[in-house]
Amino acid sequence: MSQARWVRMDQHSGLQRWRVRQSPAQRQWLLVSAGANATSWDQARLDREYAMAPCLDAAWALVPVARLSTVEGPALVLDDDGARPFSRLAMGTLSVEHFLQLAISATSTLAEVHRSGIIHRDMRPENLMLADDGGVRLTGFAFAAVQGARAE
């Protein structure tokens, strides 16, 4: 990863998100790491989201591909297409038309998640990712429940 470029995206609770781009391969990932302020609960969230990977579809989710143990703590690696979190959009002004387009796209994505038998249970701007084509994909499945599965 020496030829990778790391860009810090944001931090929420004890978790930090980084976009990592590897130049020669033109690949990029979203890396979620437990920061210095992370609690054991924050670290467990990374494990839980990684465990959800087999239930997720890349059409509507940023799918975890690896869970790493680093010197700084655990990290989760997700496939990434360069989408921007809605929380960044909230920093600016949105026209009513643009807001409605985002709402419709987010609602359509959430409907797909529900059709797959998953209840997200942590919908917030940080977990909604907007692609360049206007599509929305979700992340933050640590609290998700699979319908028909035994409660944890």
N, C-alpha and C positions, 0 to 999 in steps of 0.2 A: 504494500500500500504506500510505498515511498513516492510513487508518482501520482498519488491521489491528492485532490484538493478538498479540504474540509471547510465547510461554511456553517457556522452556528445559526440555526433557524430560530429557536425559542427555548424557553424553559417554563415548565409548569409543575408545581409542587416540587418534588425532588428529582424530577426527570428532565434531562436536556435532550434536545433534538438537533441533529447535525445532518446536513446533506453532504454526502461523500461522492465525489466524481473521480473516476479513474480515467485519465486521458487516453492512453493507448487503446483500451478496450471500449471506450465511449460508454461505459456503464456508470450507473449511479445508484446509490442506495440512500435510504433514510436510516440513520442510526439513532436509536434512543438509548441513552445511557443514564445510569443512576449517578447523579451528581453528589457533591460533598454533603449536601443537606438531605440526601435521600434517606428515608426510613426503611426498615425491613419490609414494611407494607409496599412502598414504592418498588422495591426490588422484586417482591412477589408478583406485582402487576406485570412485570416483564416476563416472568415465567408463565403466568396465566395467559398472556396474549400469545406467547410462542406456542403454548399447548393448543390454542384455538386454530392454528394455521391449517390443519387438515380440513377444517370446516369452512374455510374462507375461499372466495373466488376472486381472482385478479380483476374481473370485470367490475367489481364494486368495492374491493378492499385493497389496501396495501398489505400484501401477504408477508408475514415474517418468514425469512429464509434461514436464519441462524440466530442462536442465542450464544453470546460469547461471555467468557469470564476474563476480565481485564484487571490490571493492577488497581484501577480506580473503582472497580465494581462491575456488576453485570451490565451487559449491553444487548440490545435487540437490533437485528439487521432486517430491514424490510425492503422489498423491491420497490423502486421509486421511478416514476416517469417525469419528475420535476414539478409535480403538483404543488400548489400553494395552499397553506392552511387558511380557512375562512377567518381565523383570528387576525390575520394580516390584512384582510379586506376590511375588517371592522374598524381599522385605524383611519380609513378614508371615508369619503362621502360616496354613497351609492345612489344612483337614480332609482326611481320606483321600478322602472322597466328592468334594470339590471338585477335589483333585489328579487323581483318576481321570477326572473330566469334562474337565479341561484336557488330560490326556494323550490321551484318545480323540479330542478335537477336533483337537489338533495332529497326531496320527497320520493322521486322515482328510484333513486339509489336505495333509500331505506325500505321501500316496498320490495325491492329485489332481495335485500337482506332478510326480510320477514318471510318471503316466499321460500327462502332457503332454510327456514326453520330456526333462525337466529334472532334473538332479541338483544339489541346492542347495550342498552341500559347506561350509556355514558355519552349521550349526544350533547356536544358542545362545539363551539367554533374550532377549537384546536384539533378536533377529531374529524372534521370535514375538510377534505382536500380537493381543491379545484384544479382540474387539468386544463391545459391550453385549449383543448377542444370544447370546453364548457362542461365536460362531464365531472361528476363528483364521485370520489372514492372515500371510503371510511378507514380510519385507524382507531386505535384505542379500544380493542375488544377485551380488555382485562376483566371487565364486569359482565361480559356477554353471557347469555344463557342459550343453550340449544334446546329447542322445544322437544319434549319427550325424554330428555336426559334427566338423570337424578340431580337434584339440587346439591350444590357443594357448600 
